Amino acid sequence: MGSVARKGAAKIHEEPLPVEDKTPPEEELTPEEAEEARLRAERRAARQARTQQLRSEAKEAVERGNLSDAPAKKPEKRSRGRRRTPLSESGSSSQAQKLEEAVGQRMAATLRQRLERAEGAYEQEDYRRAWRSMDGMAKEAPKVPEVRELAGLTLYRLGRWELAARELEVLRELTGRTDLHPVLADCYRAQRRWTDVDLIWNELQASDASSAVLAEGRIVAAGALGDQGKLNEAVGVLSKNFQLPRRAKEHHLRQAYALADLCERAGELPRARQLFDWLIDQDELYVDVAERLDALR
């Protein structure tokens, strides 16, 4: 589940721009020209589809704050944040249960079918159907990690931030895992619970999380600072120990895109141009970097 957890709750639907077909009439084409025109059309369609997908996946990292209520005009009082047991004291094996242990063999078979239906719907991005399939399962099997995880991720995709955070906090206590901390922090970011974002981010930094998970957490932490108007601090968080690699992975692209966005908002236009240039070199189809780079020139 973790591989798809951080694609974002919101999808940005945009119709692709019409592309003028400059190929000669079909009757004037040689077989070679016809094949070339067909391949060109396929590449064009693939580019539009890929751009649409990446636009929704990458932009959520820098636009999460826009999904919640507009920021208050006056600075908010800093909350204490949620009380939570340190990871070193949580996640013992005795806390988590298997489905069969939690509800018995007979009931487990039924719940397993519902869980599989919910997983299938989730993978198809039909999050409402996924939630209908598993609604109430957390009460029936409260200590089963896979139930809490899927419930939390589904609620996250539905934009039900408070309920999603509640499920993911339980998962954290049951397992001691940190791989979904970026999602949990994102839930708090959407609720403008800045102290909880900071606490989860600090806990993630102290863990042995992978570089990809850390990058996602850093994007959320920086985004939360940006939401509060602390753009220079946000740039600093996202820039820390970040170097543009020769062989970029997806999390490098996402972090560079988020950093370029923050640099542009902070007025660091030369650096924003540099980052957008690098992104184009890595993948000329990546999100809207070409349009944003043109706007900065």
C-alpha positions in Angstrom: 0.0 0.0 0.0 2.9 2.4 0.8 3.9 2.7 -2.9 0.6 4.4 -3.8 0.0 6.2 -0.5 1.6 9.5 -1.4 0.1 10.3 -4.8 -2.3 12.8 -3.2 -5.9 13.0 -2.3 -6.9 15.5 -5.0 -6.8 15.0 -8.7 -6.4 18.0 -11.0 -8.5 17.4 -14.1 -7.5 19.4 -17.1 -8.5 18.8 -20.7 -5.4 18.5 -23.0 -4.9 21.3 -25.4 -5.9 20.5 -29.0 -2.9 19.7 -31.2 -3.1 20.7 -34.8 -2.5 17.8 -37.1 0.1 19.0 -39.6 0.4 15.8 -41.5 -0.6 15.7 -45.2 -3.9 14.1 -46.2 -3.7 10.3 -45.8 -4.0 9.6 -49.5 -0.8 11.6 -50.2 1.3 9.6 -47.7 3.7 6.9 -48.6 3.6 3.8 -46.4 6.6 5.1 -44.5 5.0 8.5 -44.0 1.8 6.9 -42.8 3.6 4.8 -40.3 5.5 7.8 -39.0 2.3 9.8 -38.7 0.7 7.0 -36.7 3.7 6.8 -34.3 3.6 10.5 -34.0 0.0 10.4 -33.0 0.6 7.7 -30.5 3.5 9.6 -28.9 1.3 12.7 -28.7 -1.5 10.8 -26.9 1.0 9.2 -24.6 2.5 12.6 -23.8 -0.9 14.0 -22.9 -1.8 11.1 -20.7 1.5 11.1 -18.9 1.4 14.9 -18.4 -2.1 14.6 -16.9 -1.0 11.9 -14.5 2.1 13.7 -13.4 0.3 17.0 -13.0 -2.0 15.4 -10.5 0.7 13.5 -8.6 3.3 16.3 -8.4 1.2 19.4 -7.9 -0.5 18.0 -4.8 2.9 18.2 -3.0 2.9 22.0 -3.4 -0.9 22.7 -3.3 -2.1 20.6 -0.3 -2.6 23.8 1.7 -5.1 25.0 -0.8 -7.4 22.1 -0.1 -8.1 23.3 3.5 -9.7 26.5 4.7 -8.1 29.7 3.7 -5.3 30.8 6.2 -6.3 33.1 9.0 -5.5 36.7 8.6 -4.0 36.8 12.1 -1.3 34.4 13.3 -2.8 31.3 14.9 -1.8 30.4 18.4 0.6 27.5 18.5 -1.1 24.4 19.7 0.5 21.8 21.9 0.0 19.1 19.4 -1.4 15.6 20.0 0.1 13.6 22.8 1.5 10.4 21.4 3.7 7.6 22.8 7.3 7.7 21.5 8.0 5.1 18.9 10.5 3.4 21.1 7.7 2.6 23.5 5.1 1.6 20.9 4.7 -0.9 18.2 5.3 -4.0 20.3 4.4 -7.3 18.6 1.7 -7.9 21.3 -0.3 -4.9 20.2 -0.9 -5.8 16.6 -3.1 -8.8 15.6 -3.8 -10.9 12.6 -7.3 -10.8 11.3 -8.0 -14.4 12.3 -6.8 -13.7 15.8 -8.9 -10.6 16.1 -12.3 -11.9 15.0 -12.0 -15.7 14.6 -11.7 -17.9 11.5 -15.3 -17.7 10.4 -15.6 -13.9 10.6 -12.1 -13.4 9.2 -13.1 -15.1 6.0 -15.9 -12.6 5.5 -13.8 -9.6 6.5 -10.9 -10.8 4.3 -13.2 -10.7 1.2 -14.4 -7.2 2.1 -10.8 -6.1 2.6 -9.8 -7.5 -0.8 -12.7 -5.7 -2.5 -11.7 -2.5 -0.8 -8.1 -3.0 -1.9 -9.2 -3.6 -5.5 -11.3 -0.4 -5.5 -8.5 1.6 -4.0 -6.0 0.5 -6.6 -8.6 1.6 -9.2 -8.8 4.9 -7.5 -12.5 4.4 -6.6 -12.1 5.5 -3.1 -15.8 5.9 -2.3 -16.4 2.2 -3.2 -13.3 1.2 -1.2 -14.7 2.9 1.8 -18.1 1.4 1.4 -16.5 -2.0 1.3 -14.6 -1.6 4.6 -16.7 0.9 6.6 -16.9 -0.4 10.1 -14.0 -2.8 9.8 -11.8 -0.8 12.1 -14.3 -1.3 14.9 -14.6 -5.0 14.2 -10.8 -5.5 14.0 -9.3 -2.5 15.8 -5.8 -4.0 16.2 -5.3 -5.3 12.7 -2.7 -3.1 10.9 -3.8 -3.8 7.4 -7.3 -2.7 8.2 -6.1 0.5 9.8 -3.7 1.3 7.0 -6.2 0.9 4.2 -8.8 2.8 6.2 -6.4 5.7 6.8 -5.2 5.8 3.1 -8.8 5.7 1.8 -10.0 8.4 4.1 -6.9 10.5 3.1 -7.8 10.1 -0.6 -11.4 11.2 0.2 -10.1 14.4 1.9 -11.4 13.4 5.3 -8.2 14.5 7.0 -9.2 14.2 10.7 -10.5 10.7 10.4 -7.5 9.6 8.2 -5.1 11.0 10.8 -6.9 9.1 13.5 -6.5 5.8 11.6 -2.8 6.4 10.8 -2.1 7.3 14.4 -3.5 4.0 15.5 -1.4 2.2 12.8 1.7 4.0 14.2 1.0 2.8 17.7 0.3 -0.7 16.6 3.4 -1.2 14.4 5.9 1.6 15.1 6.1 2.2 11.3 7.1 5.5 9.9 6.7 4.9 6.2 3.3 6.6 6.2 4.4 9.5 8.2 4.4 11.8 5.2 0.7 11.0 4.7 0.0 11.5 8.4 1.8 14.9 8.4 -0.1 15.8 5.2 -3.4 15.2 7.0 -2.3 17.6 9.8 -1.1 20.1 7.2 -4.5 20.2 5.6 -6.0 20.8 9.0 -3.4 23.6 9.7 -2.2 21.7 12.7 1.3 22.9 12.4 2.7 21.6 15.7 1.6 18.0 14.8 3.2 18.4 11.3 6.5 19.4 13.1 6.3 16.5 15.6 5.6 13.9 12.9 8.4 15.3 10.7 10.9 15.3 13.6 10.0 11.7 14.4 10.4 10.7 10.7 13.9 12.3 10.6 14.9 10.4 13.7 13.8 7.1 12.1 15.6 4.8 9.6 13.1 5.7 6.8 14.2 5.4 3.2 15.5 8.4 1.3 12.2 8.4 -0.7 10.0 8.5 2.4 12.2 11.2 3.9 11.9 13.3 0.7 8.1 13.0 0.9 8.1 14.0 4.5 10.4 17.0 3.7 8.1 18.1 1.0 5.1 18.2 3.4 7.1 19.9 6.2 8.3 22.6 3.8 4.8 22.9 2.3 3.4 23.5 5.8 5.9 26.3 6.3 5.0 27.8 2.9 1.3 27.7 3.9 2.2 29.9 6.9 4.0 32.4 4.7 7.4 31.3 6.0 8.8 30.9 2.5 12.5 31.3 3.3 12.3 28.7 6.1 10.4 26.4 3.7 13.1 26.7 1.1 15.7 26.0 3.7 14.0 22.8 4.8 13.6 21.5 1.3 17.1 22.5 0.3 18.9 20.8 3.2 21.3 18.2 1.9 19.6 18.2 -1.4 21.7 17.9 -4.5 20.6 17.3 -8.0 21.6 13.7 -8.9 22.8 12.5 -12.2 20.4 9.7 -12.2 17.2 11.0 -10.8 14.5 8.9 -9.2 10.8 10.0 -8.9 11.3 11.4 -5.4 14.2 13.6 -6.6 11.9 15.0 -9.3 9.1 15.7 -6.8 11.4 17.4 -4.4 13.0 19.5 -7.1 9.6 20.5 -8.4 8.4 21.5 -4.9 11.6 23.4 -4.2 11.4 25.2 -7.6 7.8 26.3 -6.7 8.8 27.6 -3.3 11.8 29.4 -4.7 9.6 31.1 -7.3 7.2 32.1 -4.5 10.0 33.4 -2.4 11.4 35.5 -5.2 14.5 33.3 -5.8 13.8 33.3 -9.5 17.3 32.3 -10.8 17.3 29.2 -8.6 13.7 28.4 -9.7 14.8 28.6 -13.3 17.8 26.4 -12.6 15.6 23.7 -11.0 13.0 23.8 -13.8 15.8 23.6 -16.3 17.1 20.5 -14.6 13.7 18.9 -14.5 13.2 19.4 -18.2 16.6 17.8 -18.8 15.5 14.8 -16.7 12.0 14.5 -18.3 10.7 17.1 -20.7 7.2 15.9 -20.1 7.3 16.4 -16.3 4.2 18.2 -15.1 4.1 21.8 -16.3 7.8 22.7 -16.0 8.1 23.8 -19.6 5.2 26.3 -19.2 6.5 27.5 -15.8 10.1 28.0 -17.1 8.8 30.0 -20.1 6.9 32.2 -17.7 10.2 32.9 -15.8 12.2 33.9 -18.9 
